[in-house]
């Protein structure tokens, strides 16, 4: 595996995120450098030609990364705690002693450990944090009504959404990703967070065909519009009555195409959440 890396300014962050949308497969991590206003972007790739193309176009450097060194490298991250509503705290610390200290310090919070990794979704990106807030609100409503609920996450990345759902009371949780490395990372994060009841598997959304009659109370899809649009009708058909579809990972310029597609397939008018250049949708099936 190869890693392309470059130190960038905060102002360049949006450009870097959008730049990666054009790549066939990108595993990007953006970290704030300790004691600095600078950020370091790292992109992990199997394809040397793609890595060298990034270096030629954007500068930076390319290094070879041994698989066995991931955890050690990512453990050096020093990201501040991320707060989601009044319920969730996300840390990138995976040390059991440090996690225990955080849980003691915040006894009323659900503490989730998601180390910076090769998969997308550590909680600090606008798309992930918005999806988490919507998910937490739904979970709290189910808890208040003492209702059981299920979740399927499409494009699970680090597994942060299924892990959050499980810790907030979902009785049946599953998620899939087309990237085998994301599966490895999500399963590792389940172990770190002492969770063993999530069904995680490798799957391409375009080939996904659940059993007839199977539905979920909540479906989350933090994926790009070019993948979402061709599959939206299928995804919506799998949302239970009175259930919810949460869509994120969508740039504002793709907002109209999603709404037009949703309307043509009979979806209701969604709740809209905007953050920076990103937009998220919540469709309620009621």
TORNU-561156 format. One line per field, with one value per residue (C-alpha): residue in three letters; x, y, z; residue number from 0; chain. Coordinates in Angstrom, 2 decimals. Layout:
% TORNU-561156
pavex = ALA|...
px = X|...
py = Y|...
pz = Z|...
loke = NUM|...
drendo = A|...
***
This chain:
% TORNU-561156
pavex = UNK|UNK|UNK|UNK|UNK|UNK|UNK|UNK|UNK|UNK|UNK|UNK|UNK|UNK|UNK|UNK|UNK|UNK|UNK|UNK|UNK|UNK|UNK|UNK|UNK|UNK|UNK|UNK|UNK|UNK|UNK|UNK|UNK|UNK|UNK|UNK|UNK|UNK|UNK|UNK|UNK|UNK|UNK|UNK|UNK|UNK|UNK|UNK|UNK|UNK|UNK|UNK|UNK|UNK|UNK|UNK|UNK|UNK|UNK|UNK|UNK|UNK|UNK|UNK|UNK|UNK|UNK|UNK|UNK|UNK|UNK|UNK|UNK|UNK|UNK|UNK|UNK|UNK|UNK|UNK|UNK|UNK|UNK|UNK|UNK|UNK|UNK|UNK|UNK|UNK|UNK|UNK|UNK|UNK|UNK|UNK|UNK|UNK|UNK|UNK|UNK|UNK|UNK|UNK|UNK|UNK|UNK|UNK|UNK|UNK|UNK|UNK|UNK|UNK|UNK|UNK|UNK|UNK|UNK|UNK|UNK|UNK|UNK|UNK|UNK|UNK|UNK|UNK|UNK|UNK|UNK|UNK|UNK|UNK|UNK|UNK|UNK|UNK|UNK|UNK|UNK|UNK|UNK|UNK|UNK|UNK|UNK|UNK|UNK|UNK|UNK|UNK|UNK|UNK|UNK|UNK|UNK|UNK|UNK|UNK|UNK|UNK|UNK|UNK|UNK|UNK|UNK|UNK|UNK|UNK|UNK|UNK|UNK|UNK|UNK|UNK|UNK|UNK|UNK|UNK|UNK|UNK|UNK|UNK|UNK|UNK|UNK|UNK|UNK|UNK|UNK|UNK|UNK|UNK|UNK|UNK|UNK|UNK|UNK|UNK|UNK|UNK|UNK|UNK|UNK|UNK|UNK|UNK|UNK|UNK|UNK|UNK|UNK|UNK|UNK|UNK|UNK|UNK|UNK|UNK|UNK|UNK|UNK|UNK|UNK|UNK|UNK|UNK|UNK|UNK|UNK|UNK|UNK|UNK|UNK|UNK|UNK|UNK|UNK|UNK|UNK|UNK|UNK|UNK|UNK|UNK|UNK|UNK|UNK|UNK|UNK|UNK|UNK|UNK|UNK|UNK|UNK|UNK|UNK|UNK|UNK|UNK|UNK|UNK|UNK|UNK|UNK|UNK|UNK|UNK|UNK|UNK|UNK|UNK|UNK|UNK|UNK|UNK|UNK|UNK|UNK|UNK|UNK|UNK|UNK|UNK
px = 0.00|1.09|0.34|0.37|0.61|0.77|0.50|-2.24|-3.90|-7.43|-8.60|-7.48|-9.51|-12.67|-10.66|-8.88|-12.17|-13.74|-10.61|-10.94|-14.50|-13.08|-10.97|-12.17|-11.23|-10.00|-9.21|-8.46|-7.67|-7.32|-5.70|-5.02|-1.34|-0.83|-0.02|-0.58|-3.27|-2.10|-3.72|-2.13|-3.99|-3.11|-4.51|-3.96|-3.88|-3.00|-2.33|1.17|0.25|-2.62|-0.35|2.30|-0.40|-1.47|2.11|2.59|-0.64|-0.71|2.84|3.43|5.16|4.50|5.69|5.21|3.15|3.27|-0.15|1.15|2.03|-1.47|-2.54|0.75|0.70|-2.94|-2.61|-0.41|-3.41|-4.38|-7.87|-10.07|-13.22|-16.12|-19.52|-22.73|-25.83|-25.85|-25.33|-22.19|-18.48|-16.14|-12.45|-9.65|-7.95|-8.10|-6.03|-8.23|-6.85|-7.37|-10.87|-11.71|-10.53|-12.73|-15.75|-15.16|-14.80|-18.07|-20.30|-23.50|-22.09|-21.74|-18.04|-17.14|-13.58|-12.97|-9.22|-8.16|-7.95|-7.88|-11.67|-13.92|-15.99|-14.26|-17.00|-15.30|-16.29|-19.48|-21.20|-20.52|-21.31|-24.63|-25.64|-24.72|-26.87|-29.88|-29.27|-28.97|-32.27|-34.03|-32.51|-33.60|-37.14|-37.24|-35.88|-38.56|-41.29|-39.60|-39.68|-37.27|-35.59|-33.19|-30.55|-28.68|-25.69|-24.67|-21.00|-20.04|-16.43|-15.14|-18.43|-19.18|-22.90|-23.72|-21.62|-23.50|-26.85|-25.92|-24.77|-27.98|-30.25|-30.85|-31.67|-30.67|-27.82|-25.90|-23.75|-21.76|-19.06|-17.54|-14.02|-12.59|-10.27|-13.27|-14.68|-11.45|-11.41|-15.11|-14.69|-11.63|-13.64|-16.39|-13.82|-12.45|-15.98|-16.89|-19.62|-20.23|-23.81|-23.38|-23.53|-20.82|-20.10|-18.49|-21.04|-21.37|-24.52|-25.25|-25.43|-27.17|-30.41|-31.87|-34.41|-37.95|-39.91|-36.86|-36.88|-35.14|-36.44|-33.43|-31.20|-28.14|-26.15|-23.16|-22.16|-21.63|-24.50|-23.22|-23.57|-26.72|-28.91|-28.99|-29.82|-32.22|-35.43|-34.12|-32.91|-36.21|-38.17|-36.30|-37.27|-39.96|-43.28|-42.68|-38.97|-36.28|-33.73|-30.69|-28.59|-25.29|-21.99|-23.64|-22.19|-24.58|-24.28|-25.84|-28.77|-31.17|-30.39|-31.13|-34.43|-35.51|-34.70|-36.46|-39.62|-39.73|-39.51|-42.28|-40.20|-41.67|-40.26|-37.20|-35.79|-32.69|-29.46|-26.63|-23.12|-20.47|-20.46|-22.29|-25.97|-27.81|-31.39|-33.80|-36.74|-39.54|-41.64|-44.96
py = 0.00|3.59|6.81|10.22|13.04|16.81|19.59|22.06|25.16|25.12|27.10|24.27|21.58|21.93|21.86|18.68|16.96|17.85|16.83|13.27|12.90|12.35|9.37|5.81|4.82|7.12|6.49|9.94|11.11|14.78|15.58|18.86|19.09|19.50|23.10|24.35|25.81|23.47|20.19|17.04|15.13|11.49|9.38|5.63|3.83|0.46|1.99|3.48|5.29|7.06|7.97|9.44|11.35|12.98|13.95|15.42|17.43|18.53|18.17|16.39|13.05|9.35|6.66|2.92|1.82|-1.66|-2.96|-3.90|-0.25|1.25|1.13|2.50|5.40|6.28|6.00|9.11|11.28|13.84|14.92|16.75|15.01|15.37|16.03|14.88|16.37|15.75|11.99|11.07|11.75|10.48|10.05|8.78|7.23|3.44|2.80|0.98|2.91|6.27|5.29|4.36|7.80|9.53|7.47|8.33|12.01|11.97|9.40|10.52|10.31|7.40|7.35|5.92|5.24|5.71|5.99|7.83|5.09|4.27|4.37|7.42|8.44|9.55|11.96|15.29|15.67|17.65|14.72|12.23|14.61|15.66|12.05|11.27|14.10|12.92|9.35|10.36|12.28|9.23|6.93|9.24|9.27|5.46|5.32|7.75|5.64|2.39|1.10|-1.40|-0.35|-1.63|0.01|-0.70|1.47|1.68|2.55|1.99|3.24|3.07|1.66|4.76|4.89|1.22|1.40|4.50|2.87|-0.25|1.73|3.76|0.74|-0.53|-4.23|-5.24|-3.51|-4.22|-2.40|-3.00|-1.45|-2.35|-1.75|-4.81|-2.60|-0.72|-4.06|-4.82|-1.37|-1.44|-4.85|-3.59|-0.62|-2.97|-4.77|-1.50|-0.47|-3.92|-4.59|-7.96|-7.81|-5.92|-7.82|-6.31|-7.56|-6.65|-5.67|-3.47|-1.34|-1.83|-5.62|-5.45|-7.45|-8.10|-10.86|-10.05|-8.31|-7.29|-3.69|-1.50|1.25|3.40|3.27|5.51|6.18|8.50|8.16|10.31|11.41|9.52|6.27|7.24|8.40|5.13|3.21|5.58|3.81|0.46|1.93|3.70|0.47|-1.06|1.62|0.38|2.13|5.06|4.57|7.01|7.34|9.48|10.59|12.38|12.85|15.06|18.29|21.24|21.28|17.79|18.85|19.37|16.04|14.18|16.01|15.51|11.81|11.48|13.16|10.98|7.88|8.91|9.92|12.57|16.07|15.65|17.58|19.41|19.96|22.07|22.41|24.19|22.79|19.64|18.77|15.95|14.73|13.00|11.27|10.10|7.19|8.08
pz = 0.00|-0.73|1.12|-0.53|2.01|2.04|4.63|3.67|5.07|6.51|3.46|1.17|2.97|0.86|-2.36|-1.29|-0.39|-3.73|-5.63|-4.35|-5.64|-9.12|-8.08|-8.55|-5.00|-2.28|1.37|2.73|6.24|7.14|10.49|12.25|13.14|16.87|17.85|14.31|12.07|9.32|8.30|6.96|4.30|3.70|0.89|0.96|-2.38|-3.86|-7.28|-7.63|-10.84|-9.05|-6.13|-8.43|-10.35|-7.09|-6.34|-9.81|-9.70|-6.05|-4.74|-1.46|-1.21|-1.71|0.68|0.85|3.84|5.27|6.33|9.79|10.53|10.17|13.81|15.10|12.65|13.25|17.03|16.92|16.02|18.64|17.63|20.17|21.42|19.01|20.60|18.92|20.55|24.30|24.00|22.07|22.46|19.75|20.42|18.21|21.25|21.27|24.40|26.93|29.91|28.23|27.14|30.72|31.88|29.30|30.34|34.00|33.12|31.14|32.91|31.18|27.65|25.27|24.39|20.98|19.87|16.14|15.46|12.32|9.72|6.05|5.75|5.64|8.67|11.87|12.93|12.22|8.57|7.89|6.17|8.97|11.83|10.23|9.68|13.29|14.62|12.62|13.79|17.44|17.22|15.78|18.41|21.23|19.84|19.76|23.31|24.48|22.86|23.99|20.42|18.93|15.71|13.08|10.91|7.70|6.78|3.13|2.63|6.25|6.11|9.69|10.96|13.02|12.14|12.90|16.08|17.21|16.43|18.39|21.42|21.30|21.44|17.91|18.21|14.69|12.90|9.73|7.23|4.10|1.94|-1.42|-0.02|1.80|3.84|5.22|6.42|8.29|9.89|10.86|12.50|14.37|15.62|16.80|18.95|20.33|21.33|22.75|20.19|18.57|17.30|14.02|10.74|8.53|5.04|1.72|-0.91|-3.98|-3.74|-7.44|-6.89|-3.51|-3.48|0.01|0.57|-0.52|2.22|4.22|5.46|8.02|10.29|9.45|6.39|6.29|3.13|3.40|-0.24|-3.32|-5.57|-8.62|-6.67|-4.80|-7.68|-9.68|-6.49|-4.73|-5.78|-4.52|-1.24|-0.55|-1.14|1.81|4.36|6.78|7.23|9.61|9.00|7.90|5.11|5.92|2.95|3.31|1.50|-1.14|-2.49|-2.78|-6.56|-6.60|-4.42|-7.34|-8.99|-5.75|-5.21|-8.82|-8.63|-5.27|-6.58|-9.70|-7.52|-5.15|-2.13|0.18|0.57|2.82|5.73|4.52|6.45|5.02|6.38|4.34|0.82|1.86|2.08|3.85|3.53|5.90|4.22|6.53|5.29|6.90
loke = 0|1|2|3|4|5|6|7|8|9|10|11|12|13|14|15|16|17|18|19|20|21|22|23|24|25|26|27|28|29|30|31|32|33|34|35|36|37|38|39|40|41|42|43|44|45|46|47|48|49|50|51|52|53|54|55|56|57|58|59|60|61|62|63|64|65|66|67|68|69|70|71|72|73|74|75|76|77|78|79|80|81|82|83|84|85|86|87|88|89|90|91|92|93|94|95|96|97|98|99|100|101|102|103|104|105|106|107|108|109|110|111|112|113|114|115|116|117|118|119|120|121|122|123|124|125|126|127|128|129|130|131|132|133|134|135|136|137|138|139|140|141|142|143|144|145|146|147|148|149|150|151|152|153|154|155|156|157|158|159|160|161|162|163|164|165|166|167|168|169|170|171|172|173|174|175|176|177|178|179|180|181|182|183|184|185|186|187|188|189|190|191|192|193|194|195|196|197|198|199|200|201|202|203|204|205|206|207|208|209|210|211|212|213|214|215|216|217|218|219|220|221|222|223|224|225|226|227|228|229|230|231|232|233|234|235|236|237|238|239|240|241|242|243|244|245|246|247|248|249|250|251|252|253|254|255|256|257|258|259|260|261|262|263|264|265|266|267|268|269|270|271|272|273|274|275|276|277|278|279|280|281|282|283|284|285
drendo = A|A|A|A|A|A|A|A|A|A|A|A|A|A|A|A|A|A|A|A|A|A|A|A|A|A|A|A|A|A|A|A|A|A|A|A|A|A|A|A|A|A|A|A|A|A|A|A|A|A|A|A|A|A|A|A|A|A|A|A|A|A|A|A|A|A|A|A|A|A|A|A|A|A|A|A|A|A|A|A|A|A|A|A|A|A|A|A|A|A|A|A|A|A|A|A|A|A|A|A|A|A|A|A|A|A|A|A|A|A|A|A|A|A|A|A|A|A|A|A|A|A|A|A|A|A|A|A|A|A|A|A|A|A|A|A|A|A|A|A|A|A|A|A|A|A|A|A|A|A|A|A|A|A|A|A|A|A|A|A|A|A|A|A|A|A|A|A|A|A|A|A|A|A|A|A|A|A|A|A|A|A|A|A|A|A|A|A|A|A|A|A|A|A|A|A|A|A|A|A|A|A|A|A|A|A|A|A|A|A|A|A|A|A|A|A|A|A|A|A|A|A|A|A|A|A|A|A|A|A|A|A|A|A|A|A|A|A|A|A|A|A|A|A|A|A|A|A|A|A|A|A|A|A|A|A|A|A|A|A|A|A|A|A|A|A|A|A|A|A|A|A|A|A|A|A|A|A|A|A|A|A|A|A|A|A
***
